[in-house]
Amino acid sequence: MEEEDVYTKDGTVDYRGKPANKKKTGTWKACPFILGNECCERLAYYGMSSNLVRYFKHRLNQSSATATKSNQDWGGTCYITPLIGAFVADAYLGRYWTIAIFSIIYVFGMTFLTLTATLPGLRPTCHGNDNCNATEAQSAATFVALYLIALGTGGIKPCVSSYGADQFDDADEVEKKHKGSFFNWFYFSINVGALIASSVLVWVQDNVGWGWGFGIPAVAMAIAVAFFFSGTRLFRNQKPGGSPLTRLCQVVVASIRKHRVEVPANKSLLYETADAESNIKGSRKLDHTKDLSFFDKAAIETQSDHVKESADRWRLCTVTQVEELKAIIRLLPIWATGIIFAAVYSQMSNLFVLQGEKMNTHVGNSSFKIPPAALSIFDTLSVIFWVPVYDRIIVPVARKFTGHKNGITQLQRMGIGLVISIISMICAAVLELIRLRIVRKNNYYELDEMPMTIFWQVPQYFLIGCAEVFTFIGQLEFFYEQAPDAMRSLCSALSLTTVALGNYLSALLVTIVTAISTRNGKLGWIPNNLNYGHVDYFFWLLAVMSVLNLGVYILVAQWYTYKNPVGTLRDSKQTPSP
């Protein structure tokens, strides 16, 4: 083997900072440590978060509406903090050290949360199962722990999947083919962790205790960190290539500075570096596009731009740099339509759980009771079922009719998921309507569990899982492919923020609905005892909003312009400039 074939050609280095040896690092040798880390981390996260709304309600003594809002505020934060992790990884630390540092913060948060549910001074005082009185200090300690966890999980979330992809050399055709398989196994590992969490750990929390229920996820997270560090010598690492946010700001500033300069009709006159002078590491050039032409002003050369030997990036940007900003702007309408879908998705760990509390949780005629939050296992099973069905059946069949390599486009895939999410909300609303009719007909208002099995919730969970396969996975793939080459971590984080804003939107809707529906002394849509409420109205509200959102999505999807990369990746031996 020639010396140049011994090392990777994508600029990756080993743990000592030397060029990565293809035989000794990366590929499937390194992936088990990343997949094991992800499986344990997801087990920890879902094991703690799936039942959290019940902890707020029954241990911190919050009302149903407040518990739902607290859970959604926290869940939203978990998906807004990935922006921090993505920026730190891309600009300063690289993915390895970002994952390492934020994982340790994560473990501290999980450990502290376990202590708040275990130590007498931190644990709320309870008389019976649900009669608890939490002091302000105890509640504050719980939320400090939870937001440490939010910082930890958010810091690593946008980095782990990309770090796994870094283990395969894009310049090697054989390795490149395996990269797609990695993402399949990565998503599989997520759902293995979620499956254990939504079944075993939820049962432990309800039947053994919250100390064990939080302690086991804490141990799982510690194991995740151990998995990750064990693979250090095998990992390939991409060096941080400078702040993507800086490049975006440079285009905006340069455009404003030249707002009076007219864009030339001949776009070939716009500034672009030669291949050897590309200033963005690991990025292909992007061809010029006609829309958003105001930002083309940043690539117009003027006399003042060449006072120095090198161009001032705050005055003159390349066409590729301008197109990076345009690509991000084009993604934003698609991104925005994912927010309402995420609000629907968030109901699984909120109102679905509270709805299930009021139903018969016994399995058949046995004495075994299934925790309401454990029904989310059917979402996980749905994902595990639909991923291979989509990949092995739907795609090949659709390909015969459409001729598209993926069967359908990612935008079409996301649209199908939005339709399915509407059906899931209709199912939830109809179920609650039927449940309330039975309550009122038989005067079951004060009954903790009415004679209607909780397994009637399975369709709404299963449909959410199906929608997730189409919309969430489609969104992740779409943002990865349409992101500029050097901004994929940032765009991965951006796609995750739809989950954050969906949680915040749901929390805001709960607040508004509660304020309006409780006027004049009324109990409102979401009272402590849902038998007196109208959660079905809330589900109908989300269904209507989802229909309107689908209409907007169809319009923006038709308008969308795909990016057009040209040329090849720059030589990895060149030094990047921020």
NORWO-V343713 format. One record per residue. N is the residue number from 1. RES is the residue in three letters. D_CENTER is the distance of its C-alpha to the mean C-alpha in whole Angstrom. Layout:
N&RES&D_CENTER / N&RES&D_CENTER
This chain:
1&MET&42 / 2&GLU&42 / 3&GLU&41 / 4&GLU&38 / 5&ASP&37 / 6&VAL&36 / 7&TYR&33 / 8&THR&30 / 9&LYS&30 / 10&ASP&27 / 11&GLY&28 / 12&THR&26 / 13&VAL&28 / 14&ASP&28 / 15&TYR&28 / 16&ARG&31 / 17&GLY&30 / 18&LYS&33 / 19&PRO&32 / 20&ALA&30 / 21&ASN&32 / 22&LYS&31 / 23&LYS&33 / 24&LYS&32 / 25&THR&28 / 26&GLY&25 / 27&THR&25 / 28&TRP&25 / 29&LYS&26 / 30&ALA&24 / 31&CYS&21 / 32&PRO&22 / 33&PHE&21 / 34&ILE&18 / 35&LEU&17 / 36&GLY&19 / 37&ASN&17 / 38&GLU&13 / 39&CYS&15 / 40&CYS&17 / 41&GLU&14 / 42&ARG&12 / 43&LEU&15 / 44&ALA&16 / 45&TYR&13 / 46&TYR&13 / 47&GLY&17 / 48&MET&17 / 49&SER&14 / 50&SER&15 / 51&ASN&19 / 52&LEU&18 / 53&VAL&20 / 54&ARG&23 / 55&TYR&23 / 56&PHE&23 / 57&LYS&26 / 58&HIS&28 / 59&ARG&28 / 60&LEU&27 / 61&ASN&29 / 62&GLN&27 / 63&SER&28 / 64&SER&26 / 65&ALA&24 / 66&THR&24 / 67&ALA&22 / 68&THR&20 / 69&LYS&19 / 70&SER&19 / 71&ASN&16 / 72&GLN&14 / 73&ASP&15 / 74&TRP&14 / 75&GLY&11 / 76&GLY&10 / 77&THR&11 / 78&CYS&9 / 79&TYR&6 / 80&ILE&9 / 81&THR&10 / 82&PRO&8 / 83&LEU&11 / 84&ILE&14 / 85&GLY&13 / 86&ALA&12 / 87&PHE&16 / 88&VAL&17 / 89&ALA&17 / 90&ASP&18 / 91&ALA&21 / 92&TYR&22 / 93&LEU&21 / 94&GLY&20 / 95&ARG&17 / 96&TYR&19 / 97&TRP&20 / 98&THR&17 / 99&ILE&16 / 100&ALA&19 / 101&ILE&20 / 102&PHE&16 / 103&SER&17 / 104&ILE&20 / 105&ILE&19 / 106&TYR&17 / 107&VAL&20 / 108&PHE&22 / 109&GLY&20 / 110&MET&20 / 111&THR&24 / 112&PHE&24 / 113&LEU&23 / 114&THR&25 / 115&LEU&28 / 116&THR&27 / 117&ALA&27 / 118&THR&30 / 119&LEU&33 / 120&PRO&35 / 121&GLY&35 / 122&LEU&31 / 123&ARG&31 / 124&PRO&32 / 125&THR&35 / 126&CYS&35 / 127&HIS&38 / 128&GLY&37 / 129&ASN&34 / 130&ASP&32 / 131&ASN&35 / 132&CYS&33 / 133&ASN&34 / 134&ALA&32 / 135&THR&33 / 136&GLU&31 / 137&ALA&31 / 138&GLN&30 / 139&SER&27 / 140&ALA&26 / 141&ALA&26 / 142&THR&23 / 143&PHE&21 / 144&VAL&22 / 145&ALA&21 / 146&LEU&18 / 147&TYR&17 / 148&LEU&18 / 149&ILE&15 / 150&ALA&12 / 151&LEU&14 / 152&GLY&14 / 153&THR&10 / 154&GLY&9 / 155&GLY&12 / 156&ILE&11 / 157&LYS&7 / 158&PRO&8 / 159&CYS&11 / 160&VAL&12 / 161&SER&11 / 162&SER&13 / 163&TYR&16 / 164&GLY&16 / 165&ALA&17 / 166&ASP&19 / 167&GLN&22 / 168&PHE&23 / 169&ASP&25 / 170&ASP&25 / 171&ALA&28 / 172&ASP&29 / 173&GLU&29 / 174&VAL&29 / 175&GLU&26 / 176&LYS&24 / 177&LYS&25 / 178&HIS&23 / 179&LYS&20 / 180&GLY&19 / 181&SER&20 / 182&PHE&18 / 183&PHE&15 / 184&ASN&16 / 185&TRP&17 / 186&PHE&14 / 187&TYR&12 / 188&PHE&15 / 189&SER&15 / 190&ILE&12 / 191&ASN&14 / 192&VAL&17 / 193&GLY&16 / 194&ALA&14 / 195&LEU&18 / 196&ILE&20 / 197&ALA&18 / 198&SER&18 / 199&SER&22 / 200&VAL&24 / 201&LEU&22 / 202&VAL&22 / 203&TRP&26 / 204&VAL&26 / 205&GLN&25 / 206&ASP&27 / 207&ASN&30 / 208&VAL&31 / 209&GLY&29 / 210&TRP&26 / 211&GLY&27 / 212&TRP&27 / 213&GLY&24 / 214&PHE&22 / 215&GLY&24 / 216&ILE&23 / 217&PRO&20 / 218&ALA&21 / 219&VAL&23 / 220&ALA&20 / 221&MET&18 / 222&ALA&22 / 223&ILE&22 / 224&ALA&19 / 225&VAL&20 / 226&ALA&23 / 227&PHE&22 / 228&PHE&20 / 229&PHE&24 / 230&SER&26 / 231&GLY&25 / 232&THR&25 / 233&ARG&29 / 234&LEU&27 / 235&PHE&24 / 236&ARG&24 / 237&ASN&23 / 238&GLN&22 / 239&LYS&24 / 240&PRO&22 / 241&GLY&23 / 242&GLY&24 / 243&SER&22 / 244&PRO&20 / 245&LEU&20 / 246&THR&24 / 247&ARG&24 / 248&LEU&23 / 249&CYS&25 / 250&GLN&28 / 251&VAL&28 / 252&VAL&28 / 253&VAL&31 / 254&ALA&33 / 255&SER&32 / 256&ILE&34 / 257&ARG&36 / 258&LYS&38 / 259&HIS&37 / 260&ARG&41 / 261&VAL&41 / 262&GLU&41 / 263&VAL&39 / 264&PRO&41 / 265&ALA&41 / 266&ASN&41 / 267&LYS&38 / 268&SER&39 / 269&LEU&41 / 270&LEU&37 / 271&TYR&36 / 272&GLU&35 / 273&THR&35 / 274&ALA&37 / 275&ASP&35 / 276&ALA&36 / 277&GLU&35 / 278&SER&32 / 279&ASN&30 / 280&ILE&26 / 281&LYS&26 / 282&GLY&25 / 283&SER&24 / 284&ARG&26 / 285&LYS&28 / 286&LEU&27 / 287&ASP&30 / 288&HIS&31 / 289&THR&30 / 290&LYS&32 / 291&ASP&29 / 292&LEU&28 / 293&SER&32 / 294&PHE&32 / 295&PHE&30 / 296&ASP&32 / 297&LYS&35 / 298&ALA&33 / 299&ALA&34 / 300&ILE&38 / 301&GLU&40 / 302&THR&43 / 303&GLN&46 / 304&SER&44 / 305&ASP&41 / 306&HIS&43 / 307&VAL&45 / 308&LYS&44 / 309&GLU&43 / 310&SER&40 / 311&ALA&38 / 312&ASP&36 / 313&ARG&33 / 314&TRP&33 / 315&ARG&35 / 316&LEU&35 / 317&CYS&32 / 318&THR&32 / 319&VAL&31 / 320&THR&28 / 321&GLN&26 / 322&VAL&27 / 323&GLU&25 / 324&GLU&22 / 325&LEU&22 / 326&LYS&23 / 327&ALA&20 / 328&ILE&18 / 329&ILE&20 / 330&ARG&20 / 331&LEU&16 / 332&LEU&16 / 333&PRO&17 / 334&ILE&15 / 335&TRP&12 / 336&ALA&14 / 337&THR&15 / 338&GLY&11 / 339&ILE&11 / 340&ILE&14 / 341&PHE&12 / 342&ALA&10 / 343&ALA&13 / 344&VAL&14 / 345&TYR&12 / 346&SER&12 / 347&GLN&16 / 348&MET&15 / 349&SER&15 / 350&ASN&18 / 351&LEU&20 / 352&PHE&20 / 353&VAL&21 / 354&LEU&24 / 355&GLN&25 / 356&GLY&25 / 357&GLU&27 / 358&LYS&30 / 359&MET&31 / 360&ASN&33 / 361&THR&30 / 362&HIS&33 / 363&VAL&33 / 364&GLY&36 / 365&ASN&39 / 366&SER&38 / 367&SER&38 / 368&PHE&34 / 369&LYS&31 / 370&ILE&28 / 371&PRO&25 / 372&PRO&24 / 373&ALA&20 / 374&ALA&21 / 375&LEU&21 / 376&SER&17 / 377&ILE&19 / 378&PHE&20 / 379&ASP&16 / 380&THR&15 / 381&LEU&19 / 382&SER&18 / 383&VAL&15 / 384&ILE&18 / 385&PHE&20 / 386&TRP&19 / 387&VAL&17 / 388&PRO&21 / 389&VAL&22 / 390&TYR&20 / 391&ASP&21 / 392&ARG&25 / 393&ILE&26 / 394&ILE&24 / 395&VAL&24 / 396&PRO&28 / 397&VAL&29 / 398&ALA&27 / 399&ARG&28 / 400&LYS&32 / 401&PHE&32 / 402&THR&30 / 403&GLY&30 / 404&HIS&27 / 405&LYS&26 / 406&ASN&23 / 407&GLY&24 / 408&ILE&23 / 409&THR&21 / 410&GLN&17 / 411&LEU&18 / 412&GLN&20 / 413&ARG&17 / 414&MET&15 / 415&GLY&18 / 416&ILE&19 / 417&GLY&16 / 418&LEU&16 / 419&VAL&20 / 420&ILE&19 / 421&SER&17 / 422&ILE&20 / 423&ILE&22 / 424&SER&20 / 425&MET&21 / 426&ILE&24 / 427&CYS&25 / 428&ALA&24 / 429&ALA&26 / 430&VAL&29 / 431&LEU&29 / 432&GLU&29 / 433&LEU&32 / 434&ILE&33 / 435&ARG&33 / 436&LEU&34 / 437&ARG&37 / 438&ILE&38 / 439&VAL&38 / 440&ARG&40 / 441&LYS&42 / 442&ASN&43 / 443&ASN&42 / 444&TYR&40 / 445&TYR&38 / 446&GLU&39 / 447&LEU&38 / 448&ASP&35 / 449&GLU&34 / 450&MET&36 / 451&PRO&37 / 452&MET&34 / 453&THR&32 / 454&ILE&28 / 455&PHE&28 / 456&TRP&28 / 457&GLN&24 / 458&VAL&24 / 459&PRO&23 / 460&GLN&21 / 461&TYR&19 / 462&PHE&19 / 463&LEU&19 / 464&ILE&15 / 465&GLY&15 / 466&CYS&16 / 467&ALA&15 / 468&GLU&11 / 469&VAL&13 / 470&PHE&14 / 471&THR&12 / 472&PHE&8 / 473&ILE&10 / 474&GLY&12 / 475&GLN&10 / 476&LEU&8 / 477&GLU&12 / 478&PHE&13 / 479&PHE&12 / 480&TYR&13 / 481&GLU&16 / 482&GLN&17 / 483&ALA&16 / 484&PRO&19 / 485&ASP&20 / 486&ALA&20 / 487&MET&17 / 488&ARG&14 / 489&SER&12 / 490&LEU&12 / 491&CYS&11 / 492&SER&8 / 493&ALA&7 / 494&LEU&9 / 495&SER&7 / 496&LEU&3 / 497&THR&7 / 498&THR&7 / 499&VAL&6 / 500&ALA&8 / 501&LEU&11 / 502&GLY&11 / 503&ASN&12 / 504&TYR&14 / 505&LEU&16 / 506&SER&16 / 507&ALA&18 / 508&LEU&20 / 509&LEU&21 / 510&VAL&22 / 511&THR&24 / 512&ILE&26 / 513&VAL&27 / 514&THR&28 / 515&ALA&30 / 516&ILE&31 / 517&SER&32 / 518&THR&34 / 519&ARG&36 / 520&ASN&40 / 521&GLY&39 / 522&LYS&37 / 523&LEU&35 / 524&GLY&32 / 525&TRP&29 / 526&ILE&27 / 527&PRO&30 / 528&ASN&30 / 529&ASN&32 / 530&LEU&30 / 531&ASN&33 / 532&TYR&35 / 533&GLY&32 / 534&HIS&30 / 535&VAL&26 / 536&ASP&27 / 537&TYR&28 / 538&PHE&24 / 539&PHE&23 / 540&TRP&25 / 541&LEU&24 / 542&LEU&20 / 543&ALA&22 / 544&VAL&24 / 545&MET&21 / 546&SER&19 / 547&VAL&23 / 548&LEU&23 / 549&ASN&20 / 550&LEU&20 / 551&GLY&23 / 552&VAL&22 / 553&TYR&19 / 554&ILE&22 / 555&LEU&24 / 556&VAL&22 / 557&ALA&21 / 558&GLN&25 / 559&TRP&25 / 560&TYR&22 / 561&THR&24 / 562&TYR&23 / 563&LYS&23 / 564&ASN&26 / 565&PRO&26 / 566&VAL&30 / 567&GLY&31 / 568&THR&30 / 569&LEU&28 / 570&ARG&30 / 571&ASP&32 / 572&SER&30 / 573&LYS&33 / 574&GLN&33 / 575&THR&32 / 576&PRO&29 / 577&SER&30 / 578&PRO&27
